[in-house]
Amino acid sequence: NDGLEPHWMTLNSYTEPTLDGCCVKYFKWNYNACMNDTIVGSGDWYVNYEDKKCVQDCASATSPPGCTYFGGLASPTETLYK
């Protein structure tokens, strides 16, 4: 409750004493974006069933370093493999 939250959040009682508390309680599905964290991905592997191939969990082809088989960020429902 720093007074910087959008008006709709106050109207709908989306307020907590800390940003972390708010993100955990109301935006757990998108916690990193809520916290304004830079997301690079894990670099781990997941299956892209649409393209029928294994790809890496990466924000871009260079982030994290070594992301040779860029597949975009894995969704929370994806199973990641080392």
Backbone bond lengths (Angstrom), bond angles and torsions (degrees), N, CA, C in turn:
res aa  C-N    CA-C-N  psi(-1)  N-CA   C-N-CA  omega(-1)  CA-C   N-CA-C  phi
1 N - - - 1.450 - - 1.521 110.31 -
2 D 1.321 116.19 65.42 1.456 121.03 179.81 1.521 112.21 -93.56
3 G 1.349 115.80 0.84 1.447 119.97 -179.50 1.520 113.91 82.86
4 L 1.330 117.31 0.59 1.461 121.28 -178.87 1.529 112.76 -98.74
5 E 1.322 116.97 -1.77 1.459 120.05 -179.54 1.530 110.72 -71.59
6 P 1.337 116.61 150.48 1.464 119.46 177.28 1.529 110.65 -60.58
7 H 1.319 116.30 150.66 1.461 122.16 -176.78 1.530 112.73 -56.39
8 W 1.346 117.26 -38.43 1.468 120.26 -178.63 1.520 111.64 -62.34
9 M 1.334 117.34 -28.33 1.464 119.65 179.35 1.528 110.40 -69.26
10 T 1.306 116.67 -39.98 1.467 120.62 178.17 1.524 110.35 -67.65
11 L 1.327 116.97 -44.00 1.468 121.05 179.50 1.524 112.77 -59.55
12 N 1.332 116.43 -34.95 1.458 121.36 -177.51 1.528 113.11 -98.87
13 S 1.323 116.87 12.82 1.472 123.48 178.31 1.521 113.45 59.85
14 Y 1.334 117.24 33.05 1.454 121.83 174.16 1.523 109.39 -86.90
15 T 1.301 116.78 61.31 1.456 120.01 -179.39 1.522 109.71 -131.99
16 E 1.304 115.27 145.15 1.466 124.40 177.64 1.524 107.16 -142.35
17 P 1.319 118.34 162.80 1.465 120.17 -179.40 1.538 114.20 -62.97
18 T 1.351 117.53 -27.27 1.460 120.30 -178.88 1.525 110.29 -129.97
19 L 1.337 116.27 157.35 1.454 121.07 176.02 1.526 110.28 -61.89
20 D 1.323 117.18 -44.64 1.466 120.98 178.74 1.519 110.71 -57.49
21 G 1.318 117.25 -46.27 1.466 121.07 179.36 1.512 112.34 -60.26
22 C 1.319 116.41 -41.20 1.460 121.51 178.69 1.529 110.55 -65.19
23 C 1.325 116.14 -46.23 1.471 120.40 -178.15 1.529 111.29 -64.40
24 V 1.321 116.49 -40.46 1.471 120.13 178.98 1.525 110.76 -66.12
25 K 1.314 116.78 -43.79 1.465 120.57 -175.28 1.521 114.15 -75.18
26 Y 1.336 117.51 -40.91 1.459 119.81 -171.38 1.532 115.14 -111.97
27 F 1.311 117.24 -20.41 1.467 119.86 -174.57 1.525 111.97 -131.86
28 K 1.328 116.73 34.49 1.455 121.52 -178.88 1.532 111.59 -55.53
29 W 1.321 116.64 -33.54 1.463 122.42 -179.60 1.517 112.47 -66.38
30 N 1.343 117.42 -17.27 1.462 121.49 179.93 1.528 109.26 -142.94
31 Y 1.327 115.07 47.81 1.463 122.77 -172.75 1.530 112.79 -55.92
32 N 1.335 118.29 -49.30 1.465 120.64 -175.55 1.520 112.07 -61.14
33 A 1.323 117.21 -43.36 1.466 119.88 178.49 1.520 110.09 -64.69
34 C 1.321 117.03 -39.87 1.464 121.36 178.56 1.535 110.75 -59.98
35 M 1.317 116.11 -39.38 1.467 121.19 -178.96 1.526 111.94 -82.82
36 N 1.339 117.32 0.42 1.467 122.50 -177.48 1.517 112.36 62.66
37 D 1.341 116.57 29.14 1.451 121.32 177.64 1.527 110.06 -80.03
38 T 1.296 116.41 148.18 1.451 121.10 173.75 1.526 107.56 -81.01
39 I 1.297 115.64 126.36 1.458 120.54 -178.04 1.517 108.67 -104.18
40 V 1.309 116.90 123.72 1.458 120.26 179.33 1.515 112.06 -111.94
41 G 1.311 118.09 -16.61 1.461 121.82 -175.55 1.515 110.16 93.77
42 S 1.312 115.64 167.35 1.460 121.03 -175.89 1.522 112.80 -90.69
43 G 1.343 117.00 -21.52 1.455 120.41 -173.28 1.517 112.23 82.76
44 D 1.340 116.66 -5.76 1.461 121.17 177.95 1.525 109.55 -73.02
45 W 1.305 115.53 171.17 1.467 122.39 -175.09 1.514 111.97 -100.84
46 Y 1.330 116.50 148.67 1.458 122.28 170.49 1.523 108.78 -146.80
47 V 1.324 116.08 164.70 1.454 121.28 -177.26 1.520 109.95 -91.20
48 N 1.321 116.09 126.32 1.457 122.10 171.21 1.531 104.98 -94.75
49 Y 1.317 115.73 97.76 1.467 120.55 -174.95 1.525 112.30 -68.40
50 E 1.313 117.31 -29.90 1.466 120.44 179.98 1.532 110.89 -65.82
51 D 1.352 116.17 -43.85 1.462 120.78 -179.71 1.527 112.62 -91.92
52 K 1.338 115.87 -5.29 1.473 122.66 178.91 1.526 111.99 56.96
53 K 1.345 115.35 52.07 1.456 119.80 177.00 1.529 110.14 -154.68
54 C 1.318 115.56 163.41 1.458 121.47 175.90 1.519 108.80 -90.45
55 V 1.320 116.22 137.72 1.463 122.65 -179.15 1.520 109.49 -136.32
56 Q 1.330 116.11 168.20 1.457 120.65 -179.46 1.530 111.66 -101.57
57 D 1.326 113.86 145.82 1.460 123.52 177.28 1.529 108.29 -77.44
58 C 1.345 116.44 96.14 1.464 121.78 -176.10 1.526 109.96 -142.86
59 A 1.326 115.73 145.95 1.464 120.45 177.39 1.523 111.02 -73.95
60 S 1.337 116.71 -29.29 1.464 121.50 177.16 1.520 107.65 -154.75
61 A 1.298 116.80 176.22 1.465 120.88 -179.14 1.530 112.53 -68.06
62 T 1.319 117.91 -10.53 1.471 120.89 179.30 1.526 112.88 -122.64
63 S 1.308 118.05 6.03 1.466 120.95 -176.11 1.521 110.12 -138.24
64 P 1.334 118.27 108.76 1.455 127.99 4.05 1.522 111.66 -75.26
65 P 1.348 116.85 163.97 1.463 119.80 178.93 1.534 110.85 -56.51
66 G 1.296 116.38 144.42 1.463 120.63 179.10 1.512 113.99 88.11
67 C 1.301 117.38 10.91 1.463 120.88 -179.77 1.528 108.91 -83.62
68 T 1.311 115.90 83.52 1.454 121.87 -176.15 1.521 112.59 -78.96
69 Y 1.319 116.58 -33.37 1.465 121.35 -176.42 1.533 109.49 -113.43
70 F 1.330 115.25 64.41 1.460 123.94 -176.10 1.526 111.68 -55.52
71 G 1.336 115.14 126.48 1.456 119.72 177.45 1.507 113.18 -126.01
72 G 1.336 116.74 4.66 1.454 119.76 -173.18 1.512 109.89 85.17
73 L 1.316 116.15 175.09 1.465 119.71 179.53 1.517 109.78 -73.58
74 A 1.312 115.67 133.34 1.455 120.86 178.12 1.521 109.36 -68.31
75 S 1.308 116.16 143.73 1.465 119.66 175.86 1.525 108.82 -74.91
76 P 1.330 117.53 160.72 1.464 119.85 179.70 1.532 113.69 -60.14
77 T 1.311 117.96 -19.24 1.466 120.66 -178.66 1.529 112.58 -89.16
78 E 1.336 117.51 -8.73 1.461 120.80 179.85 1.532 110.62 -73.15
79 T 1.321 116.48 143.26 1.453 121.94 171.18 1.518 107.24 -88.07
80 L 1.331 116.91 125.54 1.458 121.34 -179.71 1.518 109.96 -98.81
81 Y 1.325 115.75 143.66 1.468 122.65 179.03 1.510 109.06 -124.90
82 K 1.323 116.38 142.27 1.476 122.92 179.10 1.502 110.41 -75.93
